[in-house]
């Protein structure tokens, strides 16, 4: 048996030395181009099983469509920009903040980033090659290349010209560590369950509301002792409080407890006052609360000159207030939440931003100035300090720890903050209807993603924040006029004009600036200014870089430098036929491709998607180098071979967006139950294939052996099943049937045909050899996309017509060779065998022991099927009784002396052939058999069945000796046995 991993390495060498991949691209492609988009990975780490699954899918599908007669370009790309690279450089240079980067110099920082981009490119090439994936890594594209970045600018300019880009001030999530905004999809990637601390704070009323007009005078005694209770899960936002919000349709009450009076919603009183006595004094009309004033928890902004200060620290009515959690009163900080910000605009509330973009308190917050509000290493620390401060002022009613899902930065893992700031946006909401319409043209695998994860994300799509306050990335190509800032007579500066120019090409920038442009990164283009064509002022670039997902969404255009090059090629082949990536990309890459293609082309970007799930460790946990809870891919390749890994993954739920707990045992099972069985079939064929025999031409006629007709019918059925599945991008259904067919080929066709290969009927032997060769050759083509190494090995061993199986056309289904009658009767035949063998097992009789007869009730079969049953069940006679009932079998289990002797013969043949195999003998090797026995019954078997024994064991001589032979057991009888070649 061959060493599978070693054989794969030999095949890899053959592919490389003979440029087989290149030849597949150069061969005739009568059906034209098949385009697929390959999402570029970062080379900042080594490839893991998630990358291997995606690469497998991206290899199988192009291999299939290439064999179907298409030209499938496969060009590798590298993702080069964004926070992943920046974070690595920050760690290596011990840079703690953006300020550190700026002090080092943006140019120096970016150039270091450039050097880190491809640090593991060599490791990637090694793993991808060993996996057997065919992709052009020599002619790769990089998102940091000038051509790629220029096309990104072109995309941006197209959106600008369509009125789809605007600058806005909104509440968004920011990463305080990276000091930048994040998009909706980026935020969605980083949610995880954490423990936080909540607080119910006491806001003391300073201007009393009318609780009940009839009893107004009785409230005088409460005058200095009424608090509104508000619940918050973000205590760090309390210094920025400007108002309290109550719900119009919520029932509020005045409650007395321990000498203090509280206003809150009635619904959750029991849980809020748990452990302390309370008494409801009266109902509170929500309209009477509106406009009431309260004393601030913190007095930092009382003396500040604030816009709309007249509404500071007032109670307002809002439609987003609920009683699902908390007190039915919401603390409002417009700088830290979308609802809060909208209410602030509606009610003309002051805007207080007491936290900076770096996540630290401003110096206005004198008791906590410059402290991090959500420290990464201890997210509760500042909340606890705030609470302790308020406790000291008797302004805390209750605190509680709780677990909730909280967003974290998808790259640096810092807790995010909801933060109002300015950003540039793509007006996705204006595209939503068109996006939903074009999405109907996309085929998803698995199908539920179309209306589920992807469809629902589209329905909830918001405008896309695309500006990032970072350094290493494609820059925003927006230049703004700085104005002709001259002193006027009233000593105020004149801002000049508001001219904005968006640049869509290098040539355009060169023309405006009069400079040669070789690089579009921030540290180059930030130096480029030019004169405003309206006022003569200086035009400077907006300092932000683009969200890296804008680059990713621009990939179809930028990878071929469209529209500056390859214009006809692109427009002929857009949208792509196929795309594949992890299921998480439904909200990222797949989504942004769709947004930009809708904006630019009013079309979907891709026709078919295969989304894979996550590969976890065998124990269900995330794979971790630190925990060492998974085998390295290269180790598994070298132990079992890449084909075993490929088939294991391709037939698993992971290629249908479900998670997979990777099991090395599963890979081992593929080797044992698929690859080794197939190799045994090939080896058997080679044992009997004679170059002198004409066995290359398949002939199927009416009188052809039923086993040949059956396996050919099964093969043609398999072709159709696999072809249909590949056409539907259902990779599981395109690969799983291979294992079942290989099992049928070995355990039924080959086992029931052994006598034909060894027999004296020359025609029948040639028919069997022709059939088996045809089946193995066609099977090698069907296997080629998923198990390319084994397919190549089988094809080469069978002397296929072409240089490589991968230069073959996809096998055509020959419907005329599918004999449904044979398939149906063979299925019945095998069912009868299954029932009969169950009867043997029940009686405890081995199959090698011949029995007298098997009776089949209610089924009639022709002789050729009956003979198969007779041989397989090992009975002398088959009796068939016609009837209308269910199929039943009866087995005669009486063993006569003669049957017993035949059982000894069968066991002797097995023992001798096992010894032959152990000695490494082939069918061409003749042997001499020596035996010794004290049992006369066994001795008579040797004599009586001598000729048959010699024939079945390929022996020329049978000799009885007295002693000295290795002892064996023949159905419980001790004997001596020796084989001499």
N, C-alpha and C positions, 0 to 999 in steps of 0.2 A: 504494500500500500504506500502511496506517495505521501511525502510530508507536505501537507497543504500549504502552510505559510511559506515554506521554501519554494514550492512550485509557483505561488503567486509572485514571489520576488523575481523568479525567472521570466514569468510572463510580463511583469512590469518592464524588465530589461528589454524584452522582445518588442514591446510597444514603443519604448523610447528609441531604441536603436533603429527601428524601421518606420518611425514617424506615423504610427497607425492612427493616432488622433487627427493629425494633420490630413491624412489621406481620407478620413471620414468626412472632413470638411470640403475636400477637393473633389469628391466623387459626385456623380450626377445627382442633381436635386430637382427632378422634374416638377415637383409640387411647389417650388418656390421657397420663400423664407418662412421660418418659424421663429418668432421673436419671444424671448423671455427676459425678464429683468432680474438681475442678480443683486440683491441687497448687499452692499459692501460691508465687511466686518472691520472692527478695529484690530490692529496688530499689536495692541498694548498688552495682550496676554496670550497664552497658548490656547489652541482650540480645545473645547470640551465637547461632551456628548450632544449638547444642544446644537452646536455648530455642525457636528457630524450628521445628525438627523437632517438638518436643513440641507447640507451638502449632498447627502444621499438622494433626497428628493430632487434637487437641482441637477443631479447626474442621471437619474433614472429616466425622467421625462424627456430631456434632450436626446438621450441615447435611443429611446423608442421612436421619437419623431424623425430622427436622422435615418433610422432603418425604414421608416415609412416613406422616405423619399424627399425629405425637406432639408434645407440648409439651416442648421441651428448654430449661430454664432454663440460662443461661450467665452466671454471676456471677463476676467477677474477685476475687481475694484477694491480699493482700500478707503475706508472711512478715516479721515485724517483730522477733522476739526472738533472743537467742542470741549466741554468740561472734562471728559475722561482723560484727555491729554493734559489739559491744564492742571488737573488734580495731581497727576503723576509728577509733573515738574515742580509744583508747589511743595510736595512732600520731599522731593530730592534736594531742592534748594532751601528747604526749611522756611518757606514763605507762609505766613499765617493769615494774611489778608490781602485785599486788593491794593491797599496802601503800600504794602511791602513790594508788590509787583511793580507799582508805579515808581517807587524809589529805585528799584533795580533797573527799570527802564523797559518799556513795552517791547522795544526792538529786541533787546537781549532775551527777554522772556519768550517771545514768539520764536526766535531762532532756536532756543533750546527745545521748545515744543516741536519744531520741525525735525530735530534730530531724534526725538523719541517716538515718532509716528510709526516707524516700521521696525521697532526693536525686535519683534518676534516673527518677522516675515519669513525667515528661513524655517522656523519651526512649523509655521502654517503650511508652507510648501511641502515639507516632508510628510506631514500628516495627511494633507489632501491628496498627494500622490499615492501614498500607501493605501488610502481608502479606495483608490481606483477611480477617483473622480477625474473626468476629463474637462479641463478648463484652461484657457490661455492666461497663464500668470506672467508670461514674458511681455505681453502687450497690454499690461494692466492700466487702469486709469486711477487717478488719485483725486480726491475731492479738494486737495490743496493745489492742484495744477492750475496754471493760468487759464488754460482753455476751459476747464470745468467751471472755474469761478466766473469767467466771463459769461458763460451760458446762464449761470445763476442770476447774474445781473440782468440779463435779457429777460428772464422769467419775471423778475421783480418789476422791470420797466413795463412789461405787458400788463401786469396787474394794476400798476399805477395809472397807465393810460386808460384802463377800463373803469377807473374810479373805485377800485377795490382796496386801496391802501389808505389808511387814515391814522392820525395820531390822536390818542385819547387818554383820558385820566380815569382809571378804573381801579376797583379793588381786585387784586390778583394775589396769587401766591408768589412769595419770593423765597429764595434760599439766602439766609443771612450770611452763611459761610461763603457762598459764591457771589453774594451781592448782586443778584440778577433775578429778573422775573422768570416765571416758568409758564408754559402753555398748559391748556386743559389736559392734554394727553400726558404730558410729562408729570403733572401732579397725580394723575390716575395711576401711574406706575409705582408710586412709592408709598402707598398706604400700608400701614401695619398696626396691629393691636398693641397699644401701650397703656400703662397705668398713669393717670393724671389726677390732679386734685381740683375739685370744684368748691366754690364758696357761695353761700347765700349772704350777701352783704346788706347792711342796714343803712338806708338812705333816709336821713331825718328831714321831715317836712319843715320848711321854714315859712311857707305861706299856706295856711290851713285851707283844705277844700271843705265844701259843705257836705258833710256826711249824710245828714238827713235834715231837711229844712224845718220840720216840726220840732226836732230836738237839738237844733243848732246851739242853743245856749248851754246845753248840758255838756258840750264838748270842751268848754273852757278849761276844765281841769286836765284835759289831755293835751293842751296846747303845746307844751314843750316835750312831748313824749310820744309822738306818732312817727313811725318809720314805715317806709315802703321797702318790702323785701324783694331783692332781685338776685336771680341765680346766674352764675357764669362759670364756664369751664376754662376761661382764660383770665385768671386773676391779674396777669401782667398788663392787660388792656385797661384796667380800672383807673389808672392815673389819667387816661385819655377820655374818660367818660364825659359826655356833654348833655345827655338826656336819659330818661327812662321811657320805655314803650310799654303800653298796655293794649289789650285786644278789645275791640268794640263789642264783641259778642261773648265775652267772658264774664262770669259772675265773680265780682270781687266783694270781700268782706273786711270789716274791721274786727280784729281779734285781740283779746287781752291775754297776756301770759307773763307771769312772774313780774307784774307791775309795769310792763311795757305794752305798747299798743302797736299792732302791725297791720298793714294793708297788703293783701295778696289774694290770689285766686282761691275760690272755695274748694276746688276739685281735689287738690293734693294735700289738704290740711293734715290728715292722719299721718302721712309719711313725713311731712315736713316737721311736724311737732312731736314726732315719735320720742317718747321718753320724758316729755314735759307736759304739764297740764295747760289747757288753753280754753278760752270761752269766746264764742262769737258774740260780739256786741251788736253789730248791725250790718246790713248790706251796704255796699258802696256803689253809687251810680258812676259808671265809667266816664260819663260826660262831665261829672263834677270833678273828676280827677284831672281831666285835660287842662293843661296850662299851669297846674300847681307847681310851685317851686320847692326845691329841696337843697339842703346843704351838701356841698361836694365832699366826697371821701378824702380827697387831697386838695389842698388849696393853691396848688402851683400856678394856676391860670386865672385866679381871681383878679389880679391886678394887671393882666395882660391886655393889650389893645387887640381885640379879636373882632373879626367881621361877624355880624349877627349876634353880638354878645347879649342882646336883650333876650334871646331865647336860650341862653346858657343855663343848664341845670333845671330843666323843666320836664314835666310829664307830657308825653305825646301819645296819640292813638296810632297804631300801625296794624296792617292786615296780616303781617307775618307772625304775630305773637300767638303762641299756642300754650296749652296746658299739658302737653305730652310729657314734658319734663319740667322740673323747677316750679317756680312760684307764679307763673303767668305774667311776670314782669321781666322785661329784657333791658339790660344795660346797653346803652347806645354809645359806640365809639366809631364815628364815621370813617376814620382812617384805617379801620381794621375789619371790614366786612362789607359784602355787597349790599345786603339789606340795610345795614347801618348807613352806608354811604348814600343810598337812594333816599332813605328817610331824611337824612341831613339836608339833601338838596330840596326835597319836597317841603320840609318844615322850616327851611332857612335856619338851620342850626349851625353853630360855630364848627370849624374844622380844626381839630387838635391832633397833630401827629407827634406823639411824644417818644417815638422809637425811630431810629435811623435805619437806613437800608442794610447796615451791617448787623442789625438785630440787637442793638444796644440802646438803652435809654438816652434821651437827649440830656443836655446839662440843665434843662429846666426842671428835671425830676431830681431835685437836689439831694434827696435821701438815698437815691439809688443811681446817681448819674453814671453813665457809661457802662453800667452792668448789662450783661447779656440777658435778654428776657427769656430765652429758651436754650440754655446751654446744652450742647450735644451730649456731653458726658453725664449731665444730671438735669434733665429737662424740667424737673419740679422745683429746682433750687430757688429760682427767683419768685415763683408763685408762692412758695412758703414764706419767703421774706415779706412779700406784700401782705399776706394774710396775718403774719405776726405783727406787722406795723398797724394794721387795722384793728387787730385784737386789743392792742394797747390803747386804742381810742374807743373801745366798746362798740365797734362797727361791724363785727362779725357775728352773725346769728348761728351759722352752722358750716362745717366743712365736711367733705366726704371724698374718699378715693374712689375712682371708677376706671373701668377699662373701656376704651373706645378706639375706633380706627382713626389714625392720625396720619396726615401726609408727610412724607420725608423726601428729601432730595434724592432723585433716582441715581445720582452719581456719588455724592459725598455723604449721604445718609443723615444729613442734618435735618432737624425738625423744621418744617416750613412755617412761614408766617403769612396770614392773610393781611395784605398791605395795599393801601391805595397809592398808586404811583402812575406816572405817565408811561406809555408804551406805544409802539407802532403796531397796528393791527391789519390783518386781512379780513375783509368784510364777508366772512363765511356765511353769515345769516342771509345775505343777499343771494347766495348761490345754492342755498339749501334745497329748494324745490327742484332745481336742475340736477343737483347731486343725487337726490332720492330717485329721480327719474332714470338717470344713466346707470345707477347702481342695479337696476332691475336686469341689466344685460350681463351681469357678472355671475358666473357659475362658481359656487363655493364648495369646497370639500374640507370639512363636513358641511352639509347643506344648511344646517340650522343656524350657521353664522350669518347667512344672508339677511334674514329678518331679525335675528337675535342680536348677538354681540355687535356686529357691524351696523346692521340696520338701525338698532336703537341708538347707537352712538351718533349716527348721522342725524337722526331725528332730534337729538339733544345738542347738536353742534352749536357752539358759540363762536363769536369772532375770535380769531387766532392772534394771540400776542406773539409777534415775530422778532422783536428787538431784544437783544441781550446786552447787558452792561459788562461785557467781557472782552477778551483780547484775541484769542486764537480761533479765527473762523472767517467765513465769508462776510465781508463788511456790508453795511447798508449803503447802497449807492445814491444817497440823498445828500445834495449840497444845498445849504441854506445861506441866504444873504445875512451877513452880520450887521448890516446897516451902516450908514454914514454918520457915525455918532459924533455930532458936532454940538457945541454948547449953543443954546438958544438964549434969547434975552431974559427969560425968566429963570435962567440957571438950571433948566431941566434938559436932559439928554433927548435928542431926536433919534428914535430907533431906526429910522430909515425904512426901506421897503421889506416886504415879506416874501421876496422871490425865492422859489424852490425849484431846483433842477434835479431830475432823476436821470442818471446815466445808465445806458443799457449796453455799452460796449467799450472795449479798450480804445478803439479808434475815436470814439466820441470824446472820451476823457483826454486823449492825446491832443485832439483838436482844440478843446477848451483851455487846456493847461499849457500847451506848447511843449510838453515834456514826453519823453519816451517812457512807456509803461511796460515794465517787465514782471511786476508782481502786484497783486491786488490785496495783499494783507494789510492790516490796520497800520502797522508801523511804517508802511510805505505811503499809502494813500492819504493818511491823515496830514501828511506834509504838503499835499497837493491842494493849492488854492487857485482861484482865478477870479477875474473881475466880473461883478454882477452886470448883466447886460441892460438892467433897468436903471440902477442908481449909481453904478460905478463902485459900489462897495465891494467887500471881500466875501467871496463864496467859500464856506468851509463845510467839510463833511460832517454829518450827524455822527457822533462818536461811537454809536452802538454797532455791534456785529449782529448778524442774522442768527435766529434760532437754527441749530444744526438740522432740525427736521425740515426746514425750508430747503436746505441743500438736498436732503434725502428725497423730498418730493420732486425736486428738479432733476433728479438723476436720469430719467429717460432722455432728456434733452442734452444735459451737460456731459454725459458719458461719451457722446459722439460730437460734442462741440456744435450742437444745433443752436441757431440756424446759420452759423457762420461757416459750417461745413456739413456735408452729408444731408443736405436739405431734402433731396429727392428720396434718398434711402429712408430717412425717418418718416416722412409723410406717407410713404408707401406702406410702411409696416406698423403704423400706430393705429389702434392700441396694441399692446403686447398680447400674445396668445396665452401666456402663462407667467405666473409669479408664485413664489413660495417663501414662507418665513414662519416664525413662531406665531402662535395665536395672539400673543400680546400686541402684535403689530396691527391688529384690526383697528386699534386706536392710535396707532403711530404711523409707521411707514405706509401701510395700505391706505390709511385714511388720508394722509397728506398727499400721496400720489393722486388720489381721487379728487381732492380739493383743487389741486393745481391743474389737473387735466380738464376738470369741468370748467375752470376759469379760462383756460387757454384754448381748449379745443371743443368745449361743450360735449365731452365724451368721457366715458370711463377710460382709465389708463391701462386696464388689463381685462382679459376675457375670462380667465380661469385662475383660481387661487387654491393652493393646497396649504392649509395651516397646520403646523405641527404643535404638539403639546410639549410639556417639560419633561426632561429625563431626570428622575430623582435617584437617589441611592437606593439600594435594595431594601433598606429599612424604612423607606418612604420619606426620609429627610432630604433636605437640599444637599447636593453634592458639595463637599468641602475639602479643599486641599489640607486645611488645618486638621480636620477630623480623620482624614485618610479613609473615607468611607466608600470609596469606589476604586476600581482598577483603572489605571491610566489607559487611554485608548490604544497607544502604541503597544503596550504590553499585551492587550487582548488581541490585537492584530497579529502579533508575533507568536501568540500561543495557539490561536484558533484559525487565523486567517481573516482577511477583511470581508470576504464573501459571507462568512458565517455571521459577522456583525451586521452586515448590510441586510441579509435576509431576516435576521432576528428583529431588526428595527422596522423594516418595511412591512412585515406582517403583524406588527403590534399596533395597539390603539394610538401610539404616539404620532403616527402620520395622519390621524384623524382628530387632532387637537386635544386628545386626552393625555393625561400624564402617564408615564411609565416608570415603574421602579426597576431600574436596570439590574438584570440578573446574569451573572457569568454562567450560571447553570443553563439559562435559556440559550446562550450562544453555543455552549457545549452540546445541547440537544440538537441544534441545527446541524452541527458537524456529524453527530451520530445518526440522526434520523433522516437527513437529507443528503449531505455531501458524501458521506462514506457509503451509503446505500447506492448512490448513483455511481460512485467509483467502482463499486463491486460489480454493477451491471456492465459498465464499460470493460472492466477486466475480464468478465465472463465472455463478452463478445470477442475481445481480442484473443482469448484462449482458443476459440474455434474458427475465427476468421482466417481464411486461407487466401493468400494473394492469387492463387491460381483460379479461385472460384469467381464467377461473375456475380457480384453481390451488390453492385452500386445502383442497379436499376430496380425500383420497387414494382412488383406486379401483384395486383389484387384481383382475383377472379372468383367466380361463384364456388369453385372447388377448393379455394384457398383455405387453409386451416382456420377454424373458427377463432382460435386465439389471436391469429394475425389480424383477422377482420375486426376483432373486438378492440385490440390495442390501437389500431389505426383509427377506428371510430372514436375511441376515447381521446386520442391525440387531436383529431380535427375538432372535436368538441372543446378541448382545452384551448386550442388556438382562438376559437370564437370567444370563449369566456374571457380570456386574457386580453384580447384585442378590444373587446367592448369596454372592459374595465379601464384600460389605458386611455381609450378615447374619452371616457368620462372622468379621467384623472383620479379614479378610485384605486390607489396603489395597493391597498390591502387585498382587494379582490383580484388585482392583477398579479399578485405574487403568492398568496396562500394556496391556490389550487395546484401549484407546482409540486408541493410536498406530497399531496394526496396522489397525484399522478405518478410520481417517482415511486411511491410505496406500492401502487397497483402494478407498475411495471416490474418491480422486483419480486414482490410476494405473490403475485398471481400469474402474470404473463411469463416471466422468466422461470419461475419455479415449476409451472405446469408445462413449460416448453423444454426443460433440460434434456429430457429423453430425445427430443427431436434434434438437438444440437449434437448429441453423442451417438445417435442412431445411424442405421445403415441406409435409410431412405434419403438418397442424395437430393432429390427434388425438395423434399420437406425440409431438409437441413438448409438448403440454399434459400428457400422461402423464409425460414425463421431468421437467418442471418440478414437477408435483405430488409426484412421488416424491422429488426432491431436496429440496424444501421440507420435506416430512414428515421425511425423514432428518435434516436439519440441525436442525430443531426438537427432535426427540426426542434427538438427540445433545447438544444444549445442556443438556438436563435431566440426562443421564447424566454430563456433564462438571461440572455445577454444584458438587458437593462439593469437587472437587480443583482445578478451574480456574474459579473463580466469576466472574472478570472476563470471560474470553473467552466463557463460557457466556452471560453477560448481554449482551455485545455482539452475538452471533449472534441471540439471542432477540429483542432489540430491532430489529435490522435486518430480521428476518423478520416483524415486527409480531405477536409472540405475543399471545395473548388477555389475559394478565394484565399488571399493572404491572411485574412483574419475574419472571424465570425462577425466582427463589428463593421465589416465592409459589405455584409450581406443585406439583402432586402428583408423586410419583415415577412415572415412566412404567411402565405395566403391560405385561407381556409378552403379546403377542398370538400365542398358539401357532398359531392357524389361518393365520397369515401365514408360518409357517416351512415352506417347501417343501424337504424334504430331498433330493428327486430333483434339483431345480435346483442345490442346493448341491453335490451329488456330481458332477453333470455339468460344472458350472462349474469345479470343482477339476481334473477331467480336462482340460478345455479349456485351462486356464492351464498345466497341465503340458506339454501338447503345444506350446503357444506357447513355453514355456521351452526345450524341446528344439530346436525349429525355429530360434529365435533364436541358440542356441548353434552350430547348423550354419552360420548366416549369419556369425557372428563367426569361426568356424573358416576360412571361405572368404574372409574380409575384404571382405564385401559389406555396405554400409550398408542399414539398413532402408528408407530412402527409395527405394532402387532396387527397382522391381517385378520379381518373378520369375514364371516360367511356372506352376509347380505344386509342391504339397506332397503327398506320399503318407503316409497314416497307416496303419500296420499294426497289426492286432489290436485295433481299437477302432472302434465304430460310433457316430456322433453324428448328431443331427438337423440340419437345415439351419441353424436359428438359431445353433447352436454352431459349426457349420462356417463360417458367414459371419463370426463373430467372429474365428476363427482366420485366415481369409483376409485380413481387414482388418489384423489386428495383425501378421501375418507379412509382409504385402504380397505376396501371390501371386494369380495369376489363377484358379487352379483348385485345389480340394481333392479328392484321390482317397482313398477309404477302402477298405481291404482287410480283410475279416473274417478272424480267425484266433484261435488259442488261446494264442499265445505272449505274451511281454512287449510292452508298448506301445513302438513304434518309429516314427521318422519318417525320410523321405527327402526331401531338398530338391533340386529341379532348379535348378542354379546357372548354366545357360547363359543368357547375356543377348543377346537379338536386338536389331536396330537399333530396332525399335519399343519394346521394353522400355527400351532406353537412353534414348529420347526421353521416355518417361513418367517416367524417373528425373530427367531435367532439369526436367520440369514440377514434380515434387514439391519439388525443391530451390528452384526459383523461388518457389513458394508459400511455402515456409519463409522465404526471404530477404525477400520483400515483407511478410509478416505480422510479421516481426521489426522491420522499419522502421516499420510501422504502430504497433506497441507502443511503440517508442522515441519516436514522435511523440505518444503519449498519445491516440491515436484510439480510438473505441469502435465497436461494431457498427453504430451509427447513422450513422457518418461514411463517406461514399463518397469514393473517390479516383480520381485519374488516374495511370496508369503510363506513364512514358517509359523507353525502353530503347535501347541501342546495342550492336551486336555485329558483329565481322568474321567470325564463324564461321557458315557457312551452315546447319550442322546445328542450331545453337542458334536461328538466325533462323527456321528452319522450325518449331521447337517453339512459338515465340511465335505463329506464324500458325496452325498446325494445332490448337493447344489454346487458342486465344484465348478462346472462350466459357467454357470450364472455368476458365481462369486468372482471368477477370474475376469469376466467381461465387465462387471460393474465396478471393479476396482482397478482396471487397466493393468492386470497382472498376467504374467506368462507361466508362472509355476506356483503350485501349492504343495508344500512339504510338511509332513508331520514329524516332529522331533520329540526326544524324550524329556529334555529339561533345559534350563538355562535361559528361558525367554522372559521378557517383561510381562508381569501379571496384569490381566484386565478382567473386568466383570462383563459377562454376556448375559443380560437379563437375570442377573443374580448368580450365575455359574462362573466360577473362577477358571481362567484359561491363560495360556501363554501366547503372545503374539509378537512377531517381528517382521518388519518390512525391509527388504533389501532392494536398492535401486540398481 
